[in-house]
């Protein structure tokens, strides 16, 4: 750990924050709930040591990195009471904006031109101000309305310093605290670090927008703003402007006047396609990142955080989602165990039993109950407590579905997400299979088959010849028979030599009683010779056993 003044200040700030909430009633109750195997709601009337406003202010004083952490916590109703979630949600929009002079300087430096030459008009008042950047409305000279996302000055350096501090402290905790090691908090912060570093590069977000827009182009009620490449860079992202309101601001009257069931169905299908078929998903669909347009369409406006799922994992997720949607606890547990890392400490029976209980208890839930995503996150915590390591993508999937639950509950509280999963998964699987029947996949398989057929006659001839000459051998990588045989032989030799030495000593003792003219040191000479030979043999054997065998063991 570094001992520079800035580092010490950051250490003190983080440790002071953790000690404050570690000893609080809020943290203790949250920690207990995290390991609870049942889905119980928080007591809204419970008074905690720290108020929601105090937690928000503490995170603001900690800086942008911790504000971002608060944003992530604001979409986790399984961890905090509702009033704390609402307070943390304010961190998404109520961060103090950067003065326009600094924003203008960044834009002109990144784009290499005056802001007046790049844009026909540029609104100095930001539409939104977040921990990493803020968004301004502007208009290109072509008359096209755009949203310009500008990164805060010095934010990259501050993020990296805070992340380095978190890395050092989490590594220290894992080395000295069993709980930190069990819950692999170093891996949790490593994932957080990866996410935040990606969010600092707006070129990656622009590419994410293009990819998602291409993947979801068949969904007519979903909008993904297209980036404007010539007006974008690492710290500036210009994209088409989408007019609308946050989905959480949807009025009850508008909900009553409209039937959003088809829109919700399309949204669910789009996310299932991202996860199962595309392997590329919008990983942070919390209400602050979703706009509801005047013509009843949904816009995904922030793609700084995306999730990627490998083809093998996609197959496992299909089984998992189907098992959950069918309320089959046994299959759910089997699917999770199949993609997990198991050790000798893994408690598979306890895990399977608890998974089945949780799935069965939530069988008839609806969107307003916010169950589907919460269940996955709960199962991830259960896996940790039973020493079963699930892929990090399971927690990401849980977070996606948890946020999706919130959006669906706003539009159609009675929507059955599990039934929707069953309806859509089979169709998405069919599309996935058809998409994999591409010419390049066919030719790749054809080339592999060609190589196999070409080598087959030569290999069959070699096998036949070995069989005919009685030279066919099967090598099994098991016990080293030669080493075991040599070991037994060495033991037998030592025992035989020990018996000979013992016999010589006994013989010498008996010869001591026989008178003889040949003496050594006044004792019968033959008896003394046998005794001396036995002594020398015993010394040599003891040396070999004590020193040479020990060296061999150390080498092995």
JORAHU-V433013 format. One record per residue. RES is the residue in one letter. PSI is psi in radians with two decimals (999 if undefined). D_CENTER is the distance of its C-alpha to the mean C-alpha in Angstrom with 1 decimal. Layout:
# JORAHU-V433013
res;psi;d_center
RES;PSI;D_CENTER
RES;PSI;D_CENTER
This chain:
# JORAHU-V433013
res;psi;d_center
X;2.39;25.7
X;2.64;28.0
X;0.44;31.1
X;2.71;32.1
X;-0.75;33.3
X;-0.71;30.6
X;-0.79;27.9
X;-0.67;29.7
X;-0.73;29.9
X;-0.68;26.2
X;-0.84;25.6
X;-0.75;28.3
X;-0.79;27.0
X;-0.79;23.5
X;-0.68;24.9
X;-0.73;27.6
X;-0.80;25.2
X;-0.72;23.1
X;-0.67;26.4
X;-0.81;27.8
X;-0.35;25.1
X;-0.68;24.3
X;0.04;28.0
X;2.75;28.2
X;-0.60;28.7
X;-0.83;25.9
X;-0.71;23.2
X;-0.73;24.7
X;-0.66;24.9
X;-0.73;21.4
X;-0.70;20.1
X;-0.70;22.3
X;-0.55;21.2
X;-0.46;17.5
X;0.08;18.7
X;2.35;21.3
X;-0.04;21.3
X;2.78;23.4
X;1.71;23.1
X;2.50;25.7
X;2.64;26.5
X;2.66;27.1
X;1.97;30.7
X;-0.41;31.5
X;0.00;34.6
X;2.37;32.8
X;2.18;33.5
X;2.93;31.0
X;-0.68;31.9
X;2.44;30.5
X;2.81;31.0
X;-0.69;28.5
X;-0.60;30.5
X;-0.70;30.3
X;-0.77;26.5
X;-0.81;26.5
X;-0.66;29.1
X;-0.73;27.3
X;-0.68;24.2
X;-0.72;26.6
X;-0.46;28.4
X;-0.49;25.2
X;3.08;24.8
X;-0.64;22.8
X;-0.73;19.4
X;-0.46;19.8
X;-0.73;21.2
X;-0.67;18.0
X;-0.69;16.1
X;-0.64;18.9
X;-0.72;18.4
X;-0.69;14.8
X;-0.47;16.4
X;-0.25;19.2
X;0.44;17.5
X;1.31;16.4
X;-0.20;19.7
X;-0.20;18.3
X;-0.52;18.1
X;2.68;21.3
X;2.82;24.8
X;-0.70;25.9
X;-0.51;28.1
X;-0.63;25.4
X;-0.72;23.2
X;-0.71;26.3
X;-0.73;26.9
X;-0.53;23.4
X;-0.48;23.7
X;-0.37;26.8
X;-0.36;24.7
X;-0.45;23.7
X;-0.29;27.3
X;0.40;29.5
X;2.43;28.6
X;2.29;31.8
X;2.73;32.5
X;2.41;33.4
X;2.50;37.2
X;-0.55;38.1
X;-0.72;39.8
X;-0.67;36.6
X;-0.77;34.8
X;-0.74;37.8
X;-0.73;37.7
X;-0.79;34.1
X;-0.83;34.8
X;-0.60;38.0
X;-0.74;36.5
X;-0.71;33.5
X;-0.25;35.7
X;0.46;38.7
X;2.86;41.2
X;2.56;42.7
X;-0.53;41.0
X;-0.46;44.3
X;-0.50;44.4
X;-0.60;40.8
X;2.52;41.2
X;-0.65;44.1
X;2.66;43.0
X;2.06;40.2
X;2.10;39.6
X;-0.44;39.4
X;2.14;37.9
X;2.56;34.2
X;-0.61;33.0
X;2.60;29.8
X;2.07;28.6
X;-3.12;25.0
X;-0.51;23.4
X;-0.70;22.8
X;-3.12;25.7
X;2.74;28.4
X;2.31;29.9
X;2.56;33.6
X;2.45;35.6
X;3.07;37.8
X;2.27;40.0
X;2.89;40.5
X;-0.33;44.1
X;-0.13;43.9
X;0.03;43.5
X;2.13;40.0
X;2.40;38.1
X;2.81;34.7
X;2.29;32.1
X;2.04;31.4
X;2.13;28.2
X;2.30;28.9
X;2.48;26.7
X;2.51;28.1
X;2.35;30.1
X;0.08;28.5
X;-0.61;25.1
X;-0.79;23.2
X;-0.75;25.0
X;-0.70;24.3
X;-0.81;20.6
X;-0.68;20.4
X;-0.78;22.6
X;-0.68;20.7
X;-0.66;17.3
X;-0.70;19.2
X;-0.79;20.5
X;-0.69;17.2
X;-0.81;16.0
X;-0.76;19.3
X;-0.64;19.4
X;-0.65;16.0
X;-0.70;17.0
X;-0.72;20.3
X;-0.73;19.0
X;-0.59;16.9
X;-0.40;20.1
X;-0.27;22.4
X;2.18;20.8
X;-0.65;19.9
X;-0.74;18.0
X;-0.64;15.8
X;-0.73;15.2
X;-0.75;14.6
X;0.08;11.9
X;0.94;10.4
X;-0.38;11.0
X;-0.65;11.2
X;-0.60;7.5
X;-0.81;7.1
X;-0.49;10.0
X;-0.69;9.0
X;-0.72;6.4
X;-0.74;9.5
X;-0.78;11.8
X;-0.76;10.6
X;-0.81;11.0
X;-0.67;14.2
X;-0.71;15.7
X;-0.65;15.3
X;-0.36;17.0
X;-0.24;19.8
X;1.80;20.9
X;-0.33;22.8
X;-0.66;23.6
X;-0.68;20.0
X;-0.66;20.3
X;-0.73;23.7
X;-0.64;22.4
X;-0.71;19.8
X;-0.76;22.7
X;-0.79;24.8
X;-0.82;22.3
X;-0.66;21.6
X;-0.69;25.4
X;-0.72;26.2
X;-0.54;23.9
X;0.40;25.2
X;-0.37;28.8
X;-0.16;30.2
X;1.83;29.3
X;-0.32;32.3
X;0.12;31.3
X;2.34;28.0
X;2.25;28.4
X;2.01;26.2
X;2.36;28.2
X;2.37;29.0
X;2.69;28.7
X;1.78;32.0
X;-0.73;31.3
X;-0.26;34.6
X;0.42;33.8
X;2.72;30.2
X;-2.89;28.8
X;-0.60;25.9
X;-0.03;26.9
X;2.26;28.8
X;2.05;27.7
X;2.22;30.6
X;2.85;30.0
X;2.51;32.3
X;2.31;33.1
X;2.10;32.3
X;2.32;34.5
X;-3.12;33.3
X;2.79;32.1
X;2.47;28.9
X;-0.41;28.3
X;-0.25;28.6
X;0.18;32.1
X;2.18;33.4
X;2.59;36.7
X;-0.60;37.6
X;-0.75;40.7
X;-0.59;38.8
X;-0.66;36.6
X;-0.60;39.8
X;-0.34;41.5
X;2.57;38.8
X;1.89;37.1
X;0.26;33.5
X;-0.72;32.6
X;-0.67;32.8
X;-0.74;30.7
X;-0.72;28.0
X;-0.74;28.2
X;-0.68;27.7
X;-0.78;24.7
X;-0.78;23.0
X;-0.69;24.0
X;-0.73;22.7
X;-0.62;19.2
X;-0.67;19.3
X;-0.74;20.6
X;-0.75;17.9
X;-0.83;15.2
X;-0.69;17.5
X;-0.86;19.9
X;-0.53;18.8
X;0.34;15.1
X;1.98;15.1
X;2.57;14.7
X;1.93;15.6
X;-0.07;12.5
X;1.06;14.7
X;0.83;17.8
X;2.81;19.0
X;-0.48;22.8
X;-0.32;23.3
X;0.13;22.0
X;2.22;24.2
X;2.50;27.9
X;2.04;30.6
X;2.94;33.5
X;-0.47;37.2
X;0.47;37.5
X;0.83;34.7
X;2.81;31.9
X;2.29;28.3
X;2.26;27.0
X;1.93;23.4
X;-0.07;24.1
X;1.96;21.0
X;0.60;18.5
X;-0.46;17.1
X;2.03;13.6
X;2.78;12.8
X;2.50;10.2
X;2.36;10.9
X;2.21;11.1
X;2.77;13.0
X;-0.73;16.4
X;-0.74;15.7
X;-0.61;12.6
X;-0.73;14.9
X;-0.73;17.5
X;-0.64;15.5
X;-0.57;14.5
X;-0.84;18.3
X;-0.73;19.2
X;-0.84;16.9
X;-0.67;18.1
X;-0.71;21.6
X;-0.74;21.5
X;-0.75;20.5
X;-0.48;23.1
X;0.07;25.7
X;0.65;25.0
X;1.68;24.7
X;-0.65;22.9
X;-0.80;23.7
X;-0.62;22.2
X;-0.84;19.0
X;-0.73;18.6
X;-0.75;19.5
X;-0.72;17.0
X;-0.75;14.1
X;-0.59;15.7
X;-0.52;16.2
X;0.26;12.6
X;2.88;11.8
X;2.14;12.5
X;2.56;15.8
X;-3.12;18.1
X;-0.43;21.6
X;-0.14;20.5
X;2.29;18.6
X;1.36;20.7
X;-0.72;20.4
X;-0.77;23.6
X;-0.71;22.8
X;-0.84;19.4
X;-0.73;21.2
X;-0.78;24.0
X;-0.66;22.1
X;-0.79;20.0
X;-0.73;23.4
X;-0.78;24.9
X;-0.78;22.4
X;-0.73;22.6
X;-0.64;26.4
X;-0.49;26.8
X;0.42;25.2
X;-0.66;27.1
X;0.57;29.3
X;2.74;27.2
X;3.06;27.7
X;-0.67;25.9
X;-0.31;27.5
X;-0.18;25.9
X;0.94;22.3
X;-0.72;21.1
X;-0.95;18.9
X;-0.66;15.7
X;-0.64;16.5
X;-0.78;16.8
X;-0.73;13.4
X;-0.68;12.0
X;-0.72;14.8
X;-0.56;14.0
X;-0.72;10.5
X;-0.67;12.6
X;-0.69;15.2
X;-0.73;13.1
X;-0.76;12.5
X;-0.33;16.2
X;0.30;17.3
X;0.70;15.4
X;2.18;13.4
X;1.90;9.8
X;2.72;8.1
X;2.55;5.6
X;-0.43;2.2
X;-0.43;5.2
X;-0.72;7.3
X;-0.66;6.6
X;-0.77;7.1
X;-0.72;10.0
X;-0.71;11.3
X;-0.70;11.5
X;-0.85;13.3
X;-0.57;15.6
X;-0.80;16.3
X;-0.66;17.5
X;-0.64;19.3
X;-0.74;21.0
X;-0.74;22.4
X;-0.79;23.9
X;-0.68;25.3
X;-0.53;26.8
X;-0.69;28.6
X;-0.65;30.1
X;1.51;30.8
X;-0.45;30.3
X;0.11;31.6
X;2.36;29.3
X;1.72;27.9
X;-0.61;24.4
X;-0.74;24.2
X;-0.64;27.5
X;-0.66;26.3
X;-0.79;23.3
X;-0.71;25.9
X;-0.67;28.3
X;-0.51;26.0
X;-0.75;23.7
X;-0.70;26.7
X;-0.70;28.0
X;-0.67;24.8
X;-0.71;24.6
X;-0.77;28.2
X;-0.67;27.5
X;-0.76;24.6
X;-0.71;27.0
X;-0.67;29.7
X;-0.48;27.6
X;-0.21;26.8
X;0.95;30.6
X;2.68;31.0
X;-0.68;33.7
X;-0.64;31.5
X;-0.67;29.5
X;-0.79;33.0
X;-0.58;34.5
X;-0.78;31.6
X;-0.65;32.2
X;-0.72;35.9
X;-0.74;35.7
X;-0.71;33.8
X;-0.68;36.4
X;-0.79;39.2
X;-0.68;38.1
X;-0.77;37.8
X;-0.68;41.3
X;-0.68;42.8
X;-0.30;41.7
X;-0.86;42.6
X;-0.75;46.5
X;-0.75;46.1
X;-0.68;43.7
X;-0.69;45.8
X;-0.72;48.9
X;-0.73;47.4
X;-0.77;46.3
X;-0.75;49.8
X;-0.73;51.6
X;-0.68;49.7
X;-0.74;50.5
X;-0.64;54.1
X;0.16;54.5
X;0.68;52.7
X;0.17;50.1
X;2.16;47.0
X;2.53;44.5
X;2.10;41.1
X;2.14;39.0
X;2.15;36.8
X;1.50;34.4
X;-2.23;35.2
X;2.44;37.7
X;1.72;39.7
X;-0.70;43.1
X;-0.73;45.2
X;-0.69;43.6
X;-0.76;44.1
X;-0.78;47.7
X;-0.65;48.4
X;-0.77;47.1
X;-0.70;49.4
X;-0.70;52.3
X;-0.70;51.8
X;-0.76;51.8
X;-0.73;55.0
X;-0.71;56.6
X;-0.72;55.9
X;-0.77;57.3
X;-0.78;60.4
X;-0.67;61.0
X;-0.68;60.6
X;-0.69;63.2
X;-0.78;65.6
X;-0.76;65.4
X;-0.69;66.0
X;-0.68;69.0
X;-0.68;70.4
X;-0.77;70.3
X;-0.73;72.0
X;-0.71;74.6
X;-0.66;75.3
X;-0.71;75.8
X;-0.64;78.3
X;-0.35;80.1
X;-0.43;80.6
X;-0.12;83.2
X;2.06;85.3
X;2.50;87.9
X;2.52;87.9
X;-0.43;89.8
X;1.98;86.6
X;2.74;84.7
X;2.11;81.7
X;0.51;81.6
X;0.00;84.4
X;2.76;82.3
X;2.23;82.9
X;-0.77;81.6
X;-0.69;80.0
X;-0.71;78.1
X;-0.62;76.8
X;-0.81;75.7
X;-0.70;73.6
X;-0.75;72.2
X;-0.72;71.3
X;-0.72;69.7
X;-0.68;67.6
X;-0.80;66.5
X;-0.80;65.5
X;-0.70;63.5
X;-0.68;61.8
X;-0.78;60.8
X;-0.78;59.4
X;-0.72;57.5
X;-0.71;56.0
X;-0.79;55.0
X;-0.77;53.2
X;-0.77;51.4
X;-0.76;50.3
X;-0.90;49.5
X;-0.75;48.9
X;-0.63;46.8
X;-0.71;44.6
X;-0.67;44.0
X;-0.72;43.1
X;-0.68;40.5
X;-0.66;39.0
X;-0.64;38.8
X;999;37.1
